[in-house]
Amino acid sequence: MHELILHHYPTSPFAEKVRLLLGFKQLSWRSVLIPAVMPKPELTALTGGYRKTPVLQVGADIYCDSALIARRLEAEKAIPALFPEGQEFNVAGIAQWADSVLFQHAVSLVFQPASIAARFGRLPAEFLKTFMADRSALFSGGQASRLPLELARHQWPSLMARLQQQLEREAGDFLFGEPSLADFAMAHSLWFLRGTPVTAPLVDDYPAVAAWLNRVLGFGHGAHSEMSGEEAIALARDATPAALPNEPLVEPNGFQAGQRVAIAAVDYGVDAVEGELLFSGREELILRREDPRAGVVHVHFPRLGFAIKAL
Protein backbone atom coordinates (compact mmCIF):
# COMPACT_ATOMS: atom_id res chain seq x y z
CA MET A 1 0.00 0.00 0.00
CA HIS A 2 1.54 3.31 -1.07
CA GLU A 3 1.63 6.39 1.13
CA LEU A 4 -0.39 9.50 0.37
CA ILE A 5 2.02 12.24 -0.71
CA LEU A 6 0.79 15.82 -0.97
CA HIS A 7 2.78 18.28 -3.09
CA HIS A 8 1.82 21.73 -1.76
CA TYR A 9 2.94 24.97 -0.15
CA PRO A 10 1.58 26.43 3.11
CA THR A 11 -0.26 29.50 1.80
CA SER A 12 -2.15 27.80 -1.06
CA PRO A 13 -5.94 27.93 -0.47
CA PHE A 14 -6.63 24.72 -2.42
CA ALA A 15 -3.81 22.99 -0.56
CA GLU A 16 -5.45 24.05 2.70
CA LYS A 17 -8.68 22.49 1.44
CA VAL A 18 -6.94 19.14 0.88
CA ARG A 19 -4.97 19.34 4.14
CA LEU A 20 -8.29 19.76 5.95
CA LEU A 21 -9.76 16.81 4.03
CA LEU A 22 -6.84 14.69 5.21
CA GLY A 23 -7.48 15.86 8.76
CA PHE A 24 -11.20 15.13 8.49
CA LYS A 25 -10.45 11.64 7.20
CA GLN A 26 -7.77 11.19 9.91
CA LEU A 27 -5.30 10.01 7.28
CA SER A 28 -1.52 9.96 7.59
CA TRP A 29 0.38 11.56 4.74
CA ARG A 30 3.76 12.78 3.52
CA SER A 31 4.37 16.44 2.82
CA VAL A 32 6.44 17.61 -0.16
CA LEU A 33 6.82 21.39 -0.14
CA ILE A 34 6.92 22.95 -3.61
CA PRO A 35 7.67 26.52 -4.73
CA ALA A 36 4.77 28.97 -4.82
CA VAL A 37 5.90 30.13 -8.27
CA MET A 38 7.33 28.51 -11.36
CA PRO A 39 9.61 26.73 -12.09
CA LYS A 40 8.58 23.61 -10.15
CA PRO A 41 10.89 20.95 -11.63
CA GLU A 42 10.12 18.10 -9.20
CA LEU A 43 6.37 18.61 -9.50
CA THR A 44 6.28 18.85 -13.29
CA ALA A 45 8.48 15.76 -13.60
CA LEU A 46 5.51 13.91 -12.09
CA THR A 47 2.65 15.78 -13.74
CA GLY A 48 4.10 16.44 -17.19
CA GLY A 49 3.52 20.18 -16.97
CA TYR A 50 0.45 20.67 -14.79
CA ARG A 51 1.49 23.38 -12.33
CA LYS A 52 -1.50 24.05 -10.06
CA THR A 53 -1.36 23.34 -6.33
CA PRO A 54 -1.89 20.86 -4.76
CA VAL A 55 -1.12 17.52 -6.38
CA LEU A 56 -1.62 14.15 -4.66
CA GLN A 57 0.76 11.30 -5.38
CA VAL A 58 0.01 7.68 -4.56
CA GLY A 59 2.97 5.64 -5.80
CA ALA A 60 3.12 6.16 -9.56
CA ASP A 61 -0.39 7.64 -9.73
CA ILE A 62 -0.56 11.43 -9.79
CA TYR A 63 -3.88 13.16 -9.00
CA CYS A 64 -4.43 16.72 -10.26
CA ASP A 65 -7.08 19.17 -8.99
CA SER A 66 -8.52 19.20 -5.48
CA ALA A 67 -11.96 18.05 -6.68
CA LEU A 68 -10.53 14.77 -7.94
CA ILE A 69 -8.19 14.48 -4.95
CA ALA A 70 -11.29 14.58 -2.73
CA ARG A 71 -12.76 11.61 -4.59
CA ARG A 72 -9.46 9.74 -4.30
CA LEU A 73 -9.43 10.32 -0.54
CA GLU A 74 -13.04 9.11 -0.36
CA ALA A 75 -11.90 5.91 -2.08
CA GLU A 76 -8.99 5.65 0.36
CA LYS A 77 -11.26 5.89 3.42
CA ALA A 78 -15.03 5.92 2.99
CA ILE A 79 -15.94 6.92 6.56
CA PRO A 80 -16.39 9.72 7.51
CA ALA A 81 -17.95 10.49 4.14
CA LEU A 82 -17.31 13.57 2.04
CA PHE A 83 -20.45 12.83 0.00
CA PRO A 84 -23.17 11.88 2.53
CA GLU A 85 -25.74 9.49 1.14
CA GLY A 86 -28.67 11.30 -0.45
CA GLN A 87 -26.76 14.60 -0.68
CA GLU A 88 -24.19 13.65 -3.33
CA PHE A 89 -25.53 16.00 -6.02
CA ASN A 90 -26.03 18.93 -3.65
CA VAL A 91 -22.59 18.52 -2.10
CA ALA A 92 -20.77 18.23 -5.44
CA GLY A 93 -22.68 21.19 -6.88
CA ILE A 94 -21.98 23.51 -3.94
CA ALA A 95 -18.33 22.42 -3.87
CA GLN A 96 -17.90 23.19 -7.57
CA TRP A 97 -19.55 26.60 -7.13
CA ALA A 98 -17.38 27.42 -4.13
CA ASP A 99 -14.17 26.36 -5.88
CA SER A 100 -14.97 28.64 -8.81
CA VAL A 101 -17.31 31.55 -8.01
CA LEU A 102 -16.52 32.04 -4.32
CA PHE A 103 -12.80 31.55 -4.93
CA GLN A 104 -12.87 34.09 -7.76
CA HIS A 105 -14.29 36.68 -5.36
CA ALA A 106 -11.74 35.79 -2.68
CA VAL A 107 -8.82 36.18 -5.10
CA SER A 108 -9.98 39.64 -6.13
CA LEU A 109 -10.41 40.71 -2.53
CA VAL A 110 -7.14 39.21 -1.28
CA PHE A 111 -5.10 40.80 -4.05
CA GLN A 112 -6.40 44.33 -3.55
CA PRO A 113 -3.52 46.75 -2.87
CA ALA A 114 -4.08 47.14 0.89
CA SER A 115 -4.26 43.39 1.40
CA ILE A 116 -1.16 42.76 -0.72
CA ALA A 117 0.75 45.30 1.38
CA ALA A 118 -0.31 43.50 4.59
CA ARG A 119 0.39 40.01 3.22
CA PHE A 120 3.72 40.69 1.49
CA GLY A 121 4.92 43.87 3.21
CA ARG A 122 7.86 42.22 4.97
CA LEU A 123 9.05 40.27 1.94
CA PRO A 124 11.59 41.55 -0.59
CA ALA A 125 10.10 43.68 -3.36
CA GLU A 126 11.70 41.40 -5.94
CA PHE A 127 9.75 38.41 -4.60
CA LEU A 128 6.46 40.30 -4.85
CA LYS A 129 7.29 41.29 -8.41
CA THR A 130 8.08 37.66 -9.30
CA PHE A 131 4.95 36.39 -7.53
CA MET A 132 2.59 38.81 -9.25
CA ALA A 133 4.14 38.06 -12.67
CA ASP A 134 3.70 34.33 -12.01
CA ARG A 135 0.05 34.78 -11.06
CA SER A 136 -0.55 36.91 -14.14
CA ALA A 137 0.80 34.06 -16.29
CA LEU A 138 -1.24 31.52 -14.33
CA PHE A 139 -4.50 33.34 -15.09
CA SER A 140 -3.77 34.02 -18.76
CA GLY A 141 -5.05 31.97 -21.68
CA GLY A 142 -7.98 30.32 -19.92
CA GLN A 143 -11.68 31.02 -19.52
CA ALA A 144 -11.33 32.52 -16.04
CA SER A 145 -10.96 36.26 -15.85
CA ARG A 146 -10.00 38.42 -12.88
CA LEU A 147 -13.14 39.74 -11.19
CA PRO A 148 -12.92 43.53 -10.77
CA LEU A 149 -12.38 44.48 -7.13
CA GLU A 150 -15.37 46.83 -7.09
CA LEU A 151 -17.68 44.05 -8.28
CA ALA A 152 -16.26 41.56 -5.77
CA ARG A 153 -16.87 44.06 -2.97
CA HIS A 154 -20.36 44.78 -4.29
CA GLN A 155 -21.43 41.12 -4.43
CA TRP A 156 -19.71 39.84 -1.29
CA PRO A 157 -22.48 40.80 1.20
CA SER A 158 -25.02 38.74 -0.76
CA LEU A 159 -22.75 35.68 -0.79
CA MET A 160 -22.09 35.87 2.94
CA ALA A 161 -25.74 36.60 3.78
CA ARG A 162 -26.80 33.44 1.95
CA LEU A 163 -24.15 31.36 3.70
CA GLN A 164 -25.09 32.85 7.07
CA GLN A 165 -28.77 32.06 6.48
CA GLN A 166 -28.03 28.45 5.55
CA LEU A 167 -25.94 27.95 8.67
CA GLU A 168 -28.52 29.58 10.95
CA ARG A 169 -31.36 27.43 9.61
CA GLU A 170 -29.53 24.11 9.31
CA ALA A 171 -30.16 21.88 12.33
CA GLY A 172 -26.58 20.57 12.39
CA ASP A 173 -23.23 22.30 12.68
CA PHE A 174 -22.36 22.19 8.98
CA LEU A 175 -23.88 23.15 5.63
CA PHE A 176 -25.83 19.90 5.26
CA GLY A 177 -25.99 19.03 8.95
CA GLU A 178 -23.03 16.66 8.96
CA PRO A 179 -19.65 17.61 7.47
CA SER A 180 -19.22 17.17 3.71
CA LEU A 181 -16.99 18.24 0.86
CA ALA A 182 -19.15 21.36 0.50
CA ASP A 183 -17.89 22.66 3.84
CA PHE A 184 -14.24 22.26 2.92
CA ALA A 185 -14.68 23.74 -0.55
CA MET A 186 -16.40 26.76 0.96
CA ALA A 187 -13.93 27.10 3.84
CA HIS A 188 -10.64 27.41 1.99
CA SER A 189 -11.53 30.73 0.32
CA LEU A 190 -12.60 32.17 3.67
CA TRP A 191 -9.38 30.87 5.27
CA PHE A 192 -7.53 32.75 2.52
CA LEU A 193 -9.39 35.96 3.36
CA ARG A 194 -8.56 35.58 7.04
CA GLY A 195 -4.88 35.82 6.14
CA THR A 196 -4.69 39.58 6.62
CA PRO A 197 -6.47 42.09 8.89
CA VAL A 198 -7.61 43.91 5.74
CA THR A 199 -9.84 41.05 4.54
CA ALA A 200 -10.50 39.08 7.76
CA PRO A 201 -13.60 41.20 8.61
CA LEU A 202 -15.22 39.99 5.38
CA VAL A 203 -15.55 36.66 7.21
CA ASP A 204 -15.57 37.52 10.90
CA ASP A 205 -18.30 40.15 10.61
CA TYR A 206 -20.73 37.25 10.05
CA PRO A 207 -20.89 35.40 13.42
CA ALA A 208 -22.48 32.16 12.20
CA VAL A 209 -20.01 31.98 9.32
CA ALA A 210 -17.03 32.64 11.57
CA ALA A 211 -18.13 29.98 14.08
CA TRP A 212 -18.73 27.44 11.30
CA LEU A 213 -15.34 28.19 9.73
CA ASN A 214 -13.65 27.58 13.09
CA ARG A 215 -15.38 24.19 13.28
CA VAL A 216 -14.15 23.24 9.81
CA LEU A 217 -10.61 24.40 10.51
CA GLY A 218 -10.77 22.44 13.76
CA PHE A 219 -10.44 19.16 11.85
CA GLY A 220 -6.77 20.01 11.43
CA HIS A 221 -4.42 18.46 8.92
CA GLY A 222 -3.95 14.92 10.20
CA ALA A 223 -0.60 13.27 10.90
CA HIS A 224 2.10 14.06 8.37
CA SER A 225 5.85 13.98 7.91
CA GLU A 226 8.15 15.64 5.42
CA MET A 227 9.51 14.14 2.22
CA SER A 228 11.75 15.70 -0.41
CA GLY A 229 10.73 16.13 -4.03
CA GLU A 230 13.59 13.87 -5.10
CA GLU A 231 12.36 11.13 -2.76
CA ALA A 232 8.85 11.41 -4.20
CA ILE A 233 10.17 11.13 -7.76
CA ALA A 234 12.26 8.07 -6.83
CA LEU A 235 9.21 6.48 -5.22
CA ALA A 236 7.18 7.01 -8.40
CA ARG A 237 9.99 5.59 -10.53
CA ASP A 238 10.13 2.43 -8.42
CA ALA A 239 6.35 1.94 -8.26
CA THR A 240 3.84 0.46 -10.68
CA PRO A 241 0.67 2.44 -11.43
CA ALA A 242 -2.55 1.06 -10.00
CA ALA A 243 -4.96 -0.95 -12.13
CA LEU A 244 -7.38 1.13 -14.17
CA PRO A 245 -10.96 1.58 -12.90
CA ASN A 246 -13.41 -1.13 -13.86
CA GLU A 247 -15.77 1.24 -15.64
CA PRO A 248 -16.87 1.55 -19.29
CA LEU A 249 -15.23 4.18 -21.48
CA VAL A 250 -17.27 7.40 -21.47
CA GLU A 251 -16.08 9.52 -24.36
CA PRO A 252 -18.79 11.34 -26.32
CA ASN A 253 -16.26 13.13 -28.56
CA GLY A 254 -14.83 9.92 -29.99
CA PHE A 255 -11.45 9.73 -28.28
CA GLN A 256 -10.18 6.18 -27.90
CA ALA A 257 -8.10 4.45 -25.26
CA GLY A 258 -4.52 4.32 -26.50
CA GLN A 259 -4.80 7.59 -28.44
CA ARG A 260 -2.17 10.25 -27.88
CA VAL A 261 -3.83 13.39 -26.48
CA ALA A 262 -3.25 16.52 -24.43
CA ILE A 263 -5.35 17.33 -21.36
CA ALA A 264 -5.51 20.82 -19.84
CA ALA A 265 -7.60 22.86 -17.43
CA VAL A 266 -9.95 25.26 -19.13
CA ASP A 267 -10.19 28.01 -16.46
CA TYR A 268 -6.62 28.96 -15.57
CA GLY A 269 -3.27 27.19 -15.29
CA VAL A 270 -3.97 25.83 -18.76
CA ASP A 271 -0.59 24.15 -19.29
CA ALA A 272 -1.36 20.95 -21.23
CA VAL A 273 -0.15 17.48 -20.26
CA GLU A 274 0.55 15.11 -23.16
CA GLY A 275 0.36 11.36 -23.05
CA GLU A 276 -1.59 8.24 -23.93
CA LEU A 277 -5.26 8.27 -22.97
CA LEU A 278 -5.84 5.18 -20.85
CA PHE A 279 -9.23 5.85 -19.28
CA SER A 280 -12.14 8.24 -19.65
CA GLY A 281 -14.84 7.72 -17.04
CA ARG A 282 -17.77 9.64 -15.61
CA GLU A 283 -15.58 11.68 -13.27
CA GLU A 284 -11.97 10.91 -14.18
CA LEU A 285 -9.48 10.97 -17.05
CA ILE A 286 -6.17 9.07 -16.91
CA LEU A 287 -3.08 9.65 -19.04
CA ARG A 288 -0.02 7.43 -19.27
CA ARG A 289 3.23 9.30 -19.65
CA GLU A 290 6.90 8.48 -19.24
CA ASP A 291 9.42 10.83 -17.69
CA PRO A 292 13.22 10.47 -17.61
CA ARG A 293 13.23 11.00 -13.85
CA ALA A 294 9.88 9.62 -12.68
CA GLY A 295 9.50 6.69 -15.10
CA VAL A 296 6.02 5.55 -16.13
CA VAL A 297 3.28 7.41 -14.31
CA HIS A 298 -0.48 7.65 -14.63
CA VAL A 299 -1.71 11.24 -14.36
CA HIS A 300 -5.34 11.63 -13.25
CA PHE A 301 -7.61 14.60 -14.01
CA PRO A 302 -11.27 15.34 -13.27
CA ARG A 303 -13.57 15.42 -16.28
CA LEU A 304 -15.24 18.66 -15.22
CA GLY A 305 -13.06 21.67 -15.89
CA PHE A 306 -10.61 19.87 -18.20
CA ALA A 307 -10.54 19.39 -21.95
CA ILE A 308 -8.95 16.77 -24.24
CA LYS A 309 -7.31 17.54 -27.55
CA ALA A 310 -5.93 15.07 -30.10
CA LEU A 311 -2.22 15.26 -30.92
C-alpha positions as CSV (number, residue, x, y, z in Angstrom):
1,M,0.0,0.0,0.0
2,H,1.5,3.3,-1.1
3,E,1.6,6.4,1.1
4,L,-0.4,9.5,0.4
5,I,2.0,12.2,-0.7
6,L,0.8,15.8,-1.0
7,H,2.8,18.3,-3.1
8,H,1.8,21.7,-1.8
9,Y,2.9,25.0,-0.2
10,P,1.6,26.4,3.1
11,T,-0.3,29.5,1.8
12,S,-2.1,27.8,-1.1
13,P,-5.9,27.9,-0.5
14,F,-6.6,24.7,-2.4
15,A,-3.8,23.0,-0.6
16,E,-5.4,24.1,2.7
17,K,-8.7,22.5,1.4
18,V,-6.9,19.1,0.9
19,R,-5.0,19.3,4.1
20,L,-8.3,19.8,6.0
21,L,-9.8,16.8,4.0
22,L,-6.8,14.7,5.2
23,G,-7.5,15.9,8.8
24,F,-11.2,15.1,8.5
25,K,-10.5,11.6,7.2
26,Q,-7.8,11.2,9.9
27,L,-5.3,10.0,7.3
28,S,-1.5,10.0,7.6
29,W,0.4,11.6,4.7
30,R,3.8,12.8,3.5
31,S,4.4,16.4,2.8
32,V,6.4,17.6,-0.2
33,L,6.8,21.4,-0.1
34,I,6.9,23.0,-3.6
35,P,7.7,26.5,-4.7
36,A,4.8,29.0,-4.8
37,V,5.9,30.1,-8.3
38,M,7.3,28.5,-11.4
39,P,9.6,26.7,-12.1
40,K,8.6,23.6,-10.2
41,P,10.9,20.9,-11.6
42,E,10.1,18.1,-9.2
43,L,6.4,18.6,-9.5
44,T,6.3,18.8,-13.3
45,A,8.5,15.8,-13.6
46,L,5.5,13.9,-12.1
47,T,2.6,15.8,-13.7
48,G,4.1,16.4,-17.2
49,G,3.5,20.2,-17.0
50,Y,0.5,20.7,-14.8
51,R,1.5,23.4,-12.3
52,K,-1.5,24.1,-10.1
53,T,-1.4,23.3,-6.3
54,P,-1.9,20.9,-4.8
55,V,-1.1,17.5,-6.4
56,L,-1.6,14.2,-4.7
57,Q,0.8,11.3,-5.4
58,V,0.0,7.7,-4.6
59,G,3.0,5.6,-5.8
60,A,3.1,6.2,-9.6
61,D,-0.4,7.6,-9.7
62,I,-0.6,11.4,-9.8
63,Y,-3.9,13.2,-9.0
64,C,-4.4,16.7,-10.3
65,D,-7.1,19.2,-9.0
66,S,-8.5,19.2,-5.5
67,A,-12.0,18.1,-6.7
68,L,-10.5,14.8,-7.9
69,I,-8.2,14.5,-5.0
70,A,-11.3,14.6,-2.7
71,R,-12.8,11.6,-4.6
72,R,-9.5,9.7,-4.3
73,L,-9.4,10.3,-0.5
74,E,-13.0,9.1,-0.4
75,A,-11.9,5.9,-2.1
76,E,-9.0,5.7,0.4
77,K,-11.3,5.9,3.4
78,A,-15.0,5.9,3.0
79,I,-15.9,6.9,6.6
80,P,-16.4,9.7,7.5
81,A,-17.9,10.5,4.1
82,L,-17.3,13.6,2.0
83,F,-20.4,12.8,0.0
84,P,-23.2,11.9,2.5
85,E,-25.7,9.5,1.1
86,G,-28.7,11.3,-0.5
87,Q,-26.8,14.6,-0.7
88,E,-24.2,13.7,-3.3
89,F,-25.5,16.0,-6.0
90,N,-26.0,18.9,-3.6
91,V,-22.6,18.5,-2.1
92,A,-20.8,18.2,-5.4
93,G,-22.7,21.2,-6.9
94,I,-22.0,23.5,-3.9
95,A,-18.3,22.4,-3.9
96,Q,-17.9,23.2,-7.6
97,W,-19.6,26.6,-7.1
98,A,-17.4,27.4,-4.1
99,D,-14.2,26.4,-5.9
100,S,-15.0,28.6,-8.8
101,V,-17.3,31.5,-8.0
102,L,-16.5,32.0,-4.3
103,F,-12.8,31.5,-4.9
104,Q,-12.9,34.1,-7.8
105,H,-14.3,36.7,-5.4
106,A,-11.7,35.8,-2.7
107,V,-8.8,36.2,-5.1
108,S,-10.0,39.6,-6.1
109,L,-10.4,40.7,-2.5
110,V,-7.1,39.2,-1.3
111,F,-5.1,40.8,-4.1
112,Q,-6.4,44.3,-3.5
113,P,-3.5,46.7,-2.9
114,A,-4.1,47.1,0.9
115,S,-4.3,43.4,1.4
116,I,-1.2,42.8,-0.7
117,A,0.7,45.3,1.4
118,A,-0.3,43.5,4.6
119,R,0.4,40.0,3.2
120,F,3.7,40.7,1.5
121,G,4.9,43.9,3.2
122,R,7.9,42.2,5.0
123,L,9.0,40.3,1.9
124,P,11.6,41.6,-0.6
125,A,10.1,43.7,-3.4
126,E,11.7,41.4,-5.9
127,F,9.8,38.4,-4.6
128,L,6.5,40.3,-4.8
129,K,7.3,41.3,-8.4
130,T,8.1,37.7,-9.3
131,F,4.9,36.4,-7.5
132,M,2.6,38.8,-9.3
133,A,4.1,38.1,-12.7
134,D,3.7,34.3,-12.0
135,R,0.0,34.8,-11.1
136,S,-0.6,36.9,-14.1
137,A,0.8,34.1,-16.3
138,L,-1.2,31.5,-14.3
139,F,-4.5,33.3,-15.1
140,S,-3.8,34.0,-18.8
141,G,-5.1,32.0,-21.7
142,G,-8.0,30.3,-19.9
143,Q,-11.7,31.0,-19.5
144,A,-11.3,32.5,-16.0
145,S,-11.0,36.3,-15.8
146,R,-10.0,38.4,-12.9
147,L,-13.1,39.7,-11.2
148,P,-12.9,43.5,-10.8
149,L,-12.4,44.5,-7.1
150,E,-15.4,46.8,-7.1
151,L,-17.7,44.1,-8.3
152,A,-16.3,41.6,-5.8
153,R,-16.9,44.1,-3.0
154,H,-20.4,44.8,-4.3
155,Q,-21.4,41.1,-4.4
156,W,-19.7,39.8,-1.3
157,P,-22.5,40.8,1.2
158,S,-25.0,38.7,-0.8
159,L,-22.7,35.7,-0.8
160,M,-22.1,35.9,2.9
161,A,-25.7,36.6,3.8
162,R,-26.8,33.4,2.0
163,L,-24.1,31.4,3.7
164,Q,-25.1,32.9,7.1
165,Q,-28.8,32.1,6.5
166,Q,-28.0,28.4,5.6
167,L,-25.9,27.9,8.7
168,E,-28.5,29.6,10.9
169,R,-31.4,27.4,9.6
170,E,-29.5,24.1,9.3
171,A,-30.2,21.9,12.3
172,G,-26.6,20.6,12.4
173,D,-23.2,22.3,12.7
174,F,-22.4,22.2,9.0
175,L,-23.9,23.1,5.6
176,F,-25.8,19.9,5.3
177,G,-26.0,19.0,8.9
178,E,-23.0,16.7,9.0
179,P,-19.6,17.6,7.5
180,S,-19.2,17.2,3.7
181,L,-17.0,18.2,0.9
182,A,-19.2,21.4,0.5
183,D,-17.9,22.7,3.8
184,F,-14.2,22.3,2.9
185,A,-14.7,23.7,-0.6
186,M,-16.4,26.8,1.0
187,A,-13.9,27.1,3.8
188,H,-10.6,27.4,2.0
189,S,-11.5,30.7,0.3
190,L,-12.6,32.2,3.7
191,W,-9.4,30.9,5.3
192,F,-7.5,32.7,2.5
193,L,-9.4,36.0,3.4
194,R,-8.6,35.6,7.0
195,G,-4.9,35.8,6.1
196,T,-4.7,39.6,6.6
197,P,-6.5,42.1,8.9
198,V,-7.6,43.9,5.7
199,T,-9.8,41.1,4.5
200,A,-10.5,39.1,7.8
201,P,-13.6,41.2,8.6
202,L,-15.2,40.0,5.4
203,V,-15.5,36.7,7.2
204,D,-15.6,37.5,10.9
205,D,-18.3,40.1,10.6
206,Y,-20.7,37.3,10.1
207,P,-20.9,35.4,13.4
208,A,-22.5,32.2,12.2
209,V,-20.0,32.0,9.3
210,A,-17.0,32.6,11.6
211,A,-18.1,30.0,14.1
212,W,-18.7,27.4,11.3
213,L,-15.3,28.2,9.7
214,N,-13.7,27.6,13.1
215,R,-15.4,24.2,13.3
216,V,-14.2,23.2,9.8
217,L,-10.6,24.4,10.5
218,G,-10.8,22.4,13.8
219,F,-10.4,19.2,11.8
220,G,-6.8,20.0,11.4
221,H,-4.4,18.5,8.9
222,G,-3.9,14.9,10.2
223,A,-0.6,13.3,10.9
224,H,2.1,14.1,8.4
225,S,5.9,14.0,7.9
226,E,8.1,15.6,5.4
227,M,9.5,14.1,2.2
228,S,11.7,15.7,-0.4
229,G,10.7,16.1,-4.0
230,E,13.6,13.9,-5.1
231,E,12.4,11.1,-2.8
232,A,8.9,11.4,-4.2
233,I,10.2,11.1,-7.8
234,A,12.3,8.1,-6.8
235,L,9.2,6.5,-5.2
236,A,7.2,7.0,-8.4
237,R,10.0,5.6,-10.5
238,D,10.1,2.4,-8.4
239,A,6.4,1.9,-8.3
240,T,3.8,0.5,-10.7
241,P,0.7,2.4,-11.4
242,A,-2.6,1.1,-10.0
243,A,-5.0,-0.9,-12.1
244,L,-7.4,1.1,-14.2
245,P,-11.0,1.6,-12.9
246,N,-13.4,-1.1,-13.9
247,E,-15.8,1.2,-15.6
248,P,-16.9,1.5,-19.3
249,L,-15.2,4.2,-21.5
250,V,-17.3,7.4,-21.5
251,E,-16.1,9.5,-24.4
252,P,-18.8,11.3,-26.3
253,N,-16.3,13.1,-28.6
254,G,-14.8,9.9,-30.0
255,F,-11.4,9.7,-28.3
256,Q,-10.2,6.2,-27.9
257,A,-8.1,4.4,-25.3
258,G,-4.5,4.3,-26.5
259,Q,-4.8,7.6,-28.4
260,R,-2.2,10.3,-27.9
261,V,-3.8,13.4,-26.5
262,A,-3.3,16.5,-24.4
263,I,-5.4,17.3,-21.4
264,A,-5.5,20.8,-19.8
265,A,-7.6,22.9,-17.4
266,V,-10.0,25.3,-19.1
267,D,-10.2,28.0,-16.5
268,Y,-6.6,29.0,-15.6
269,G,-3.3,27.2,-15.3
270,V,-4.0,25.8,-18.8
271,D,-0.6,24.2,-19.3
272,A,-1.4,21.0,-21.2
273,V,-0.1,17.5,-20.3
274,E,0.6,15.1,-23.2
275,G,0.4,11.4,-23.0
276,E,-1.6,8.2,-23.9
277,L,-5.3,8.3,-23.0
278,L,-5.8,5.2,-20.8
279,F,-9.2,5.9,-19.3
280,S,-12.1,8.2,-19.7
281,G,-14.8,7.7,-17.0
282,R,-17.8,9.6,-15.6
283,E,-15.6,11.7,-13.3
284,E,-12.0,10.9,-14.2
285,L,-9.5,11.0,-17.1
286,I,-6.2,9.1,-16.9
287,L,-3.1,9.6,-19.0
288,R,0.0,7.4,-19.3
289,R,3.2,9.3,-19.6
290,E,6.9,8.5,-19.2
291,D,9.4,10.8,-17.7
292,P,13.2,10.5,-17.6
293,R,13.2,11.0,-13.9
294,A,9.9,9.6,-12.7
295,G,9.5,6.7,-15.1
296,V,6.0,5.6,-16.1
297,V,3.3,7.4,-14.3
298,H,-0.5,7.7,-14.6
299,V,-1.7,11.2,-14.4
300,H,-5.3,11.6,-13.3
301,F,-7.6,14.6,-14.0
302,P,-11.3,15.3,-13.3
303,R,-13.6,15.4,-16.3
304,L,-15.2,18.7,-15.2
305,G,-13.1,21.7,-15.9
306,F,-10.6,19.9,-18.2
307,A,-10.5,19.4,-22.0
308,I,-9.0,16.8,-24.2
309,K,-7.3,17.5,-27.6
310,A,-5.9,15.1,-30.1
311,L,-2.2,15.3,-30.9
